[in-house]
Amino acid sequence: MLLKAIESVLEQTLKATEIIVIDDGSTDGTSSIFPIKGVNYYKIDHCGYPGKVRNIGVDKTECEYIAFLDSDDIWHKDKLKKQRDYFKAHPSCRLLHTKELWVMNGRVISQKKRKHKKSGDVFKESLQGCILGPSTVLMEKELFNEFNGFNSKIEVGEDYDLWLRITDRVEIDYIDDELITKNAGHGDQLSFKYGYIEPFKIEVLENLIHNFEFQLDNRKKAIESLITKFDIVINGCNKRSKASEASLFSSKKESFLKSIK
């Protein structure tokens, strides 16, 4: 999968200035495929935090613009060119994302139900879930650094966290073309490992409400969204006869409500 991902970058119609691969302490023989001409490979001690791994990659480049690619995703050949052309035509753009083609077990997954605002002020939409696929993004490195990059201590939801912080302050741009293929459903994915991610979103959002200075209106939206997420998880636990988990999240919700009074 990693080889296919790297090949999709090497075969871009607009060549990347620099390609950096960060290996998070893999034990499957990944290092044996290197060196690859035009690719800078670094292996680190395993940490298991995707945000930390991406941050290390960003720190190693001097490029003005940065893009991300998870090892199980594929860039379509015109991705960088179309995004570069968009940036040239829209000088105020600081972060640009695109549509994704989702594939699970060889079958295309329809995205028709994912209807939400994707450009401009998308903070409200970003509260619902991670509407920016990390592998689709091209952004200013300066913007990335302004927000201190990804949270390096989050195992799941580090992208949800960063996009909320950025969209609180910055309008974003979108290309309505499928410029990456996202391969989903395999066992190495953290979302597959845990089976559900709503509790992780709750943890991320509660932490941001307490520690990040959202704009006033957005803070209100964030609080409303968090309460809704608590209710969704509590109701889900009750439906699955998981009374202890329902009680746990009910207690967390009560504690949160007391903390913001």
Secondary structure, 3 states (H helix, E strand, C coil): CHHHHHHHHHCCCCCCCCCEEEEECCCCCHHHHCCCCCCEEEEECCCCCHHHHHHHHHHCCCCCEEECCCCCEEECCCHHHHHHHHHHHCCCCCEEEEEEEEEECCEEECCCCCCCCCCECCHHHHHHCCCCCHHHCEEEHHHHHHCCCCCCCCCCCHHHHHHHHHHCCCCEEEEEEEEEEEEECCCCCHHHHHCCCHHHHHHHHHHHHHHCCCCHHHHHHHHHHHHHHHHHHHHHHHHCCCHHHHHHHHHHHHHHHHHCC
